[in-house]
Amino acid sequence: MRNYLLRALNFLDGIADRVVCILGAIALSQFPQFVAQYMQRLGGHLDEAKHTLEQYKAEAEILDMTLQEYVREHLEAGSDVFRATGEIIQNLIERVQYLEQSLLALQDASIYNRWFIFIREADWHIAANTWDNFVPGVPTTFEGLLYALVGLLLGWGVYTLLKLAITTPINAIRARKAENTPSSE
């Protein structure tokens, strides 16, 4: 009976091992797809921010001013309303610079450090919205294959560590019991 139970457990262990590895590969292979969708959203935010900034530049030109003069005029105005508008425009300028830098960094990143650049440069609000609308895809690029392989290895490593964490104490208890059990000679 014990022999059948051990065979069944070994069979289930083999299946669980493969399932976890496959799930790891599938999950990590989605990273390039997610980053591509994130970059599209990031680019959309950048385009919209630039469009709005261009409207302020056009207004400044009508008044024969540079954008910085236009902002300074608002910030130094005696009205709280104009100062608030100046702060909004200044924040918009900074936002455009940030979005441009972030998008350029991701575009220039190699497949080996893209994950790090993403973590360092991500606008987490845009990332959360990307996740909310994320559409998984089948990875057909070398990058997708590379991430799938890493996911497979991570899945296998996590499964192995969990298995060791469970079986090591059990094996230690069995060994102690075997030492304490008198042998029948």
ROFI-470882 format. One record per residue (C-alpha): z, x, y. Coordinates in steps of 0.25 Angstrom, whole numbers, plus 5000, padded with zeros to 4 digits. Each point is the difference from the previous one (the first is absolute). Layout:
BEGIN
   pz   px   py
    Z    X    Y
...
//
This chain:
BEGIN
   pz   px   py
 5000 5000 5000
 5004 5011 5010
 4987 5007 4997
 4992 4987 5004
 5008 4999 5012
 4997 5015 5004
 4985 4998 4998
 5000 4987 5008
 5007 5007 5011
 4991 5012 5000
 4988 4990 5000
 5006 4993 5012
 5003 5014 5007
 4985 5004 4998
 4996 4987 5006
 5010 5000 5012
 4996 5015 5003
 4985 4996 5001
 5003 4988 5008
 5008 5007 5010
 4990 5011 5001
 4989 4990 5002
 5008 4993 5011
 5003 5013 5007
 4985 5004 5000
 4996 4986 5005
 5010 5000 5011
 4998 5013 5006
 4985 4999 4998
 5001 4989 5011
 5005 5010 5011
 4986 5004 5004
 4996 4985 5001
 5012 4997 5008
 4998 5011 5010
 4985 4996 5002
 5005 4986 5003
 5011 5006 5009
 4990 5008 5007
 4991 4988 5003
 5012 4993 5006
 5004 5012 5008
 4986 5001 5005
 5000 4986 5004
 5013 5001 5008
 4994 5013 5006
 4987 4992 5004
 5008 4989 5006
 5009 5009 5008
 4988 5008 5005
 4993 4987 5004
 5013 4995 5008
 5001 5014 5006
 4986 4999 5005
 5002 4987 5007
 5011 5007 5008
 4991 5012 5003
 4990 4990 5005
 5010 4993 5009
 5004 5014 5005
 4985 5004 5003
 4998 4987 5008
 5012 5004 5008
 4994 5014 5001
 5012 5006 4992
 5001 5008 4988
 5008 4994 4989
 5012 5009 5002
 5000 4996 5015
 4999 4986 4996
 5012 5001 4991
 5008 5008 5010
 4997 4989 5011
 5006 4990 4990
 5012 5009 4996
 5003 5003 5015
 4998 4985 5005
 5012 4993 5006
 4998 4988 4990
 5006 5000 4986
 4988 4993 4995
 4991 5011 5005
 5009 5011 4994
 5001 4992 4987
 4985 5000 4999
 4999 5015 5004
 5010 5003 4988
 4991 4991 4991
 4987 5008 5004
 5008 5013 4998
 5004 4996 4986
 4986 4996 4997
 4995 5014 5004
 5010 5006 4991
 4997 4990 4989
 4985 5004 5000
 5004 5015 4999
 5009 4997 4989
 4990 4992 4992
 4989 5010 5002
 5008 5011 4996
 5005 4993 4987
 4986 4995 4996
 4994 5014 5003
 5011 5006 4991
 4997 4991 4989
 4985 5002 5001
 5002 5015 5000
 5010 5000 4988
 4996 5006 4987
 5002 4991 4987
 5012 5010 4997
 5008 4998 5012
 4995 4986 5005
 5013 4994 4994
 5009 5009 5008
 4991 4998 5013
 5001 4985 4997
 5015 5000 5000
 5001 5009 5012
 4990 4992 5009
 5001 4986 4995
 5003 4989 5009
 5009 4992 4991
 4998 4987 5007
 4985 5001 4997
 5003 5005 4986
 5009 4988 4997
 4989 4991 5005
 4990 5008 4991
 5009 4998 4988
 5001 4985 5003
 4985 4999 4999
 4997 5011 4990
 4989 4998 4990
 5001 5009 4988
 4987 5007 4996
 4994 5008 4988
 5001 5014 5004
 4986 5006 4998
 5002 5013 5008
 5005 5014 4996
 5012 4997 5009
 5003 4987 4993
 4999 5007 4987
 5009 5011 5005
 5011 4990 5004
 4998 4993 4987
 5003 5012 4992
 5012 5004 5009
 5005 4985 4998
 4998 5002 4985
 5008 5013 5000
 5011 4994 5009
 5001 4987 4991
 5001 5009 4987
 5011 5009 5007
 5008 4988 5005
 4999 4993 4986
 5004 5013 4993
 5012 5002 5010
 5005 4986 4998
 4998 5002 4985
 5008 5013 5000
 5011 4993 5009
 5002 4989 4989
 4998 5008 4987
 5008 5013 5004
 5013 4993 5001
 4997 4992 4987
 4997 5012 4992
 5012 5007 5006
 5009 4989 4995
 4993 5000 4986
 5002 5015 4999
 5015 4999 5003
 5001 4989 4990
 4993 5008 4990
 5010 5012 5003
 5012 4991 4998
 4995 4993 4988
 5006 5007 4987
 4989 5004 4991
 5000 4995 4986
 4999 5011 4990
//
